[in-house]
Amino acid sequence: MRLQLALNVADLEEAIAFYSKLFGVTVNKRKPGYANFAIDEPPLKLVLFENPEAAERLNHLGVEVFDDEQVAKAADRLEEAGLADLVEKEATCCYAVQNKVWATDPQGMRWEWYRVLED
């Protein structure tokens, strides 16, 4: 399991250069307007969306897990607590197929608990 931090950035190239140096890693996936880093230490999935017009830098937060059972348990827990906004199965997002459940905190921050099925 690792936390995910998804940021809106004004300039994707500039952000990739900065975060590569900050964490000492190379970009894991790169597509038009999108990049991500799979960082081992600290365990972090850093996602960058090129969105210069975004009102906020923080796009959303997440928890990446590595088997469907963990997504199902999170979905059950969030549904029982009345927190699950949306459950998605085999949804295409960030150039990957994923199973996920979404929740929104009281101030509007979106969280996803997800597993990548196909990249």
C-alpha positions in Angstrom: 0.0 0.0 0.0 1.2 3.5 -0.7 -0.4 7.0 -0.5 -1.2 8.9 -3.6 -0.8 12.6 -4.0 -2.3 14.1 -7.2 -1.3 17.6 -8.0 -2.4 20.2 -10.6 0.7 21.8 -12.2 1.0 24.7 -14.5 4.0 23.3 -16.5 4.4 19.6 -16.7 8.0 19.6 -17.9 9.1 21.9 -15.0 7.2 19.8 -12.5 8.7 16.5 -13.7 12.2 18.0 -13.5 11.6 19.3 -10.0 10.0 16.1 -8.6 12.6 13.9 -10.2 15.3 15.8 -8.3 13.3 16.1 -5.1 12.7 12.3 -4.8 15.8 11.1 -6.8 13.7 9.1 -9.2 12.7 9.1 -12.8 9.1 9.5 -14.1 7.2 6.1 -14.1 4.5 7.0 -16.6 4.2 9.9 -19.0 1.4 10.8 -21.3 0.1 14.1 -22.8 -0.7 16.4 -19.8 0.0 13.6 -17.3 2.9 12.0 -15.4 3.3 9.8 -12.4 6.1 8.7 -10.1 6.1 5.4 -8.2 8.3 6.2 -5.3 9.6 3.5 -2.9 10.9 5.8 -0.1 8.6 7.2 1.1 6.0 4.9 -0.4 4.2 7.4 -2.6 2.4 7.6 -6.0 2.9 11.2 -7.1 0.6 12.1 -9.9 0.9 15.3 -11.9 -1.9 16.8 -14.1 -1.0 19.7 -16.3 -3.8 22.1 -15.5 -2.6 25.7 -15.5 -6.1 27.0 -15.0 -6.8 24.9 -11.9 -8.0 27.0 -8.9 -6.3 24.5 -6.5 -2.9 22.8 -6.6 -4.2 19.6 -4.9 -6.3 17.6 -7.3 -7.1 14.6 -5.0 -5.6 12.1 -2.6 -5.6 8.4 -2.7 -4.5 5.0 -1.4 -3.0 2.6 -4.0 -3.4 -1.1 -3.0 -2.2 -4.1 -4.9 -5.1 -6.6 -4.8 -8.8 -6.4 -5.4 -9.7 -7.7 -1.9 -8.2 -4.5 -0.4 -10.4 -2.4 -2.7 -13.5 -4.4 -1.8 -12.8 -4.2 1.9 -12.4 -0.4 1.6 -15.6 -0.1 -0.4 -17.5 -2.2 2.2 -16.1 -0.1 5.1 -16.8 3.2 3.4 -20.3 2.2 2.3 -21.2 1.0 5.8 -20.0 4.3 7.2 -22.0 6.2 4.6 -18.9 7.7 3.0 -18.7 6.0 -0.4 -19.5 8.5 -3.1 -18.8 6.2 -6.1 -17.6 2.6 -6.7 -16.0 2.0 -10.1 -15.0 -1.3 -11.5 -12.7 -1.6 -14.5 -12.8 2.2 -15.0 -10.2 3.9 -17.3 -8.4 6.7 -15.4 -4.9 8.1 -15.8 -4.2 5.9 -18.8 -4.9 2.7 -16.7 -7.8 0.4 -15.9 -8.6 0.5 -12.2 -11.1 -0.7 -9.6 -11.7 2.0 -7.0 -14.0 3.6 -4.5 -14.3 7.3 -3.9 -15.1 9.4 -0.8 -15.2 13.1 -0.1 -14.2 14.7 3.2 -16.3 17.4 4.9 -14.3 20.2 3.2 -14.7 18.6 -0.3 -11.3 16.8 -0.7 -11.7 13.8 -2.9 -10.1 10.5 -1.8 -9.8 7.3 -3.9 -8.9 3.8 -2.7 -7.8 2.0 -5.9 -5.9 -0.9 -7.6 -4.5 -0.7 -11.1 -5.6 -3.7 -13.1 -4.0 -2.8 -16.4 -1.5 -0.1 -17.2 
